[in-house]
Amino acid sequence: MKLTQNIIIAVFALIIPLVAEVATATKESVPGTGFDVLLYQPFDFAYILFVFLVLLSANIYQAKKLSIPMYKAWLTSTSTLLIWFPIAFLAVGQLHLSLGGKL
């Protein structure tokens, strides 16, 4: 599997909750919806599941194309998600705090 493909997907997946946090935080309503997008909407961990499915489908496509065993696509997707999620959580949390929100 291509590392750059996974990094690009992870970066784009990180941008969405960050933009949601910035776009919805106002002076009157400091807590933006970045955490809601990342963790809760429309159901618990929906966005994380979506990111995993995108990573998995991209890695399965590459595995079929390169004749690599499918377990490597699962392993790569899971590893990428386990690295991406703490980074995304910390980035959204830091942005939330820098905008004046509380955890």
Secondary structure by P-SEA (a helix, b strand, c coil): ccaaaaaaaaaaaaaaaaaaaaacccccccccccccccccccccaaaaaaaaaaaaaaaaaaaaaacccaaaaaaaaaaaaaaaaaaaaaaaaaaaaaacccc
